[in-house]
Amino acid sequence: MAFAFALALAARDASAGCLNVCSLTVDPPSLDVALACVVARVTPANCDCAAELVVINNCPDVVQAEDFLFDTCSLPNQPYQEFGHACAPVDPTGTGSVNLKISPADGTGSRSWSLHLSEGGVSHSLTVQANVSSFGAGGCACSATAARRPTAGWVVMVLVGLAFRRRRGPSRG
């Protein structure tokens, strides 16, 4: 019984925090060729409707966000909490990440962000593009797992139901 209760609580907690669900696609970011020592990746965050940008600094110098702040910055083998939140500089071998959020008020369609990074005193352009096809309501299907695998929420509910049924034993008619 305790296992089933814990499983039910885990399923409930997994769905918390998805207040702005959307269907979102992203294009690979475009970065000035001159800044070849930076790796930039973008992934869709359907749960909170954002384009998640990650910048990895393989340059010999610090890479600085000029017109935005990263949500987190980290160095290899170091938790980001110890290094910084709302940070602009990304040290060599470090990583910076930022969620470029889209609200329902923005509506569906294409979004583009033109961001600027500097390295060695030279400014470089980084362009991120996303397309929102729809916004949805929050709930069980908006957990991080369920956003990628919609059947995950149902599987958890079935397992909880089976655990309760097994405890009670077969019904007698």
C-alpha positions as CSV (number, residue, x, y, z in Angstrom):
1,M,0.0,0.0,0.0
2,A,2.8,2.4,0.9
3,F,4.5,1.7,-2.5
4,A,1.2,2.6,-4.4
5,F,0.8,5.7,-2.4
6,A,4.4,6.8,-3.1
7,L,3.9,6.0,-6.8
8,A,0.8,8.1,-6.9
9,L,2.6,11.0,-5.2
10,A,5.5,10.8,-7.6
11,A,3.0,10.9,-10.6
12,R,1.3,13.9,-9.1
13,D,4.7,15.7,-8.5
14,A,5.9,14.9,-12.0
15,S,3.1,16.9,-13.5
16,A,3.6,20.0,-11.4
17,G,5.1,23.1,-12.9
18,C,3.9,22.9,-16.4
19,L,1.8,26.1,-16.6
20,N,2.5,27.1,-20.2
21,V,2.3,23.9,-22.4
22,C,2.7,24.4,-26.1
23,S,3.6,22.5,-29.2
24,L,7.0,23.9,-30.3
25,T,9.7,23.2,-32.9
26,V,13.1,24.9,-33.1
27,D,15.6,25.4,-35.9
28,P,19.3,24.9,-35.3
29,P,20.8,28.2,-34.1
30,S,22.9,30.2,-36.5
31,L,26.1,31.7,-35.2
32,D,28.8,33.8,-36.8
33,V,31.4,31.6,-38.5
34,A,34.1,33.7,-36.8
35,L,33.1,32.3,-33.4
36,A,33.7,28.6,-34.3
37,C,35.0,27.8,-30.8
38,V,31.4,28.1,-29.4
39,V,28.9,25.3,-29.7
40,A,25.3,26.5,-29.5
41,R,22.3,24.1,-29.3
42,V,18.6,24.7,-29.0
43,T,15.9,22.3,-27.9
44,P,12.2,22.8,-27.5
45,A,10.7,22.9,-24.0
46,N,7.1,22.1,-24.6
47,C,6.2,22.0,-20.9
48,D,7.0,25.6,-20.3
49,C,6.9,26.8,-23.9
50,A,10.5,27.9,-24.4
51,A,13.4,27.5,-26.7
52,E,16.2,26.2,-24.5
53,L,19.6,27.6,-25.6
54,V,22.8,26.1,-24.4
55,V,26.2,27.7,-25.2
56,I,29.4,25.7,-24.7
57,N,32.5,27.8,-24.6
58,N,35.5,26.0,-26.2
59,C,37.3,29.3,-26.7
60,P,40.5,30.3,-24.9
61,D,38.8,33.4,-23.6
62,V,35.6,34.2,-21.7
63,V,32.4,34.4,-23.9
64,Q,30.2,37.3,-22.7
65,A,26.4,37.6,-23.3
66,E,26.0,41.2,-24.4
67,D,22.2,41.8,-24.6
68,F,20.8,39.0,-22.4
69,L,21.7,36.9,-19.3
70,F,22.1,33.2,-19.1
71,D,19.8,31.5,-16.5
72,T,22.7,29.4,-15.4
73,C,26.4,29.1,-16.0
74,S,28.6,26.2,-15.0
75,L,32.0,24.6,-15.4
76,P,32.6,20.9,-16.0
77,N,32.2,18.8,-12.9
78,Q,30.8,21.7,-10.9
79,P,27.2,22.2,-10.0
80,Y,25.7,25.3,-11.6
81,Q,24.4,26.5,-8.2
82,E,27.9,27.1,-7.0
83,F,28.9,29.0,-10.2
84,G,26.0,31.4,-10.9
85,H,22.5,32.3,-11.8
86,A,21.6,35.2,-14.2
87,C,25.1,35.3,-15.5
88,A,26.6,36.9,-18.5
89,P,30.2,35.5,-18.7
90,V,30.9,31.9,-19.7
91,D,34.4,30.8,-18.8
92,P,36.5,28.7,-21.1
93,T,35.2,25.0,-21.0
94,G,32.0,26.4,-19.3
95,T,28.4,26.2,-20.3
96,G,25.6,28.9,-20.2
97,S,21.9,28.1,-20.7
98,V,18.8,30.3,-21.0
99,N,15.2,29.5,-21.7
100,L,13.7,31.9,-24.3
101,K,10.1,31.8,-23.1
102,I,7.0,32.3,-25.3
103,S,3.7,33.2,-23.7
104,P,0.2,32.4,-25.0
105,A,-0.3,36.2,-25.4
106,D,2.4,36.0,-28.1
107,G,0.1,33.7,-30.1
108,T,1.2,30.9,-32.4
109,G,3.7,31.2,-35.2
110,S,7.4,31.9,-35.7
111,R,9.6,33.6,-33.1
112,S,13.1,34.8,-33.6
113,W,15.7,36.0,-31.1
114,S,18.8,37.9,-32.2
115,L,21.3,37.6,-29.4
116,H,24.9,38.8,-29.2
117,L,28.0,37.2,-27.7
118,S,31.4,38.7,-27.5
119,E,34.8,36.9,-27.3
120,G,38.1,38.7,-27.2
121,G,36.3,42.1,-27.5
122,V,34.6,41.1,-30.8
123,S,30.8,41.0,-31.0
124,H,29.1,38.0,-32.7
125,S,25.4,37.4,-33.7
126,L,23.5,34.3,-32.5
127,T,20.0,33.8,-34.0
128,V,17.5,31.4,-32.5
129,Q,14.2,30.5,-34.3
130,A,11.2,28.7,-33.0
131,N,7.7,28.0,-34.2
132,V,4.7,27.5,-31.9
133,S,1.8,25.6,-33.5
134,S,-0.5,25.5,-30.5
135,F,-0.9,26.1,-26.8
136,G,-2.5,23.6,-24.5
137,A,-3.8,23.3,-20.9
138,G,-1.7,22.1,-18.0
139,G,-2.3,18.9,-16.2
140,C,-1.0,15.3,-16.0
141,A,0.2,15.2,-19.6
142,C,2.5,18.1,-19.1
143,S,5.1,16.4,-17.0
144,A,8.6,16.5,-18.4
145,T,8.3,12.8,-19.3
146,A,4.7,13.0,-20.5
147,A,5.5,16.0,-22.7
148,R,7.9,13.7,-24.7
149,R,6.0,10.4,-24.2
150,P,2.2,11.1,-23.7
151,T,1.5,7.5,-22.6
152,A,3.8,7.8,-19.6
153,G,1.1,9.4,-17.4
154,W,-1.3,6.7,-18.2
155,V,1.2,4.0,-17.5
156,V,1.8,5.4,-14.0
157,M,-2.0,5.6,-13.3
158,V,-2.5,1.9,-14.5
159,L,0.4,0.8,-12.3
160,V,-1.1,2.5,-9.3
161,G,-4.5,1.0,-10.0
162,L,-2.9,-2.5,-10.3
163,A,-1.1,-2.0,-7.0
164,F,-4.3,-1.2,-5.2
165,R,-6.2,-4.0,-6.8
166,R,-3.5,-6.5,-5.9
167,R,-3.6,-5.4,-2.3
168,R,-7.4,-5.9,-2.0
169,G,-7.3,-9.3,-3.7
170,P,-9.8,-10.7,-6.2
171,S,-13.4,-9.4,-5.9
172,R,-16.0,-11.9,-4.8
173,G,-19.2,-11.8,-6.5
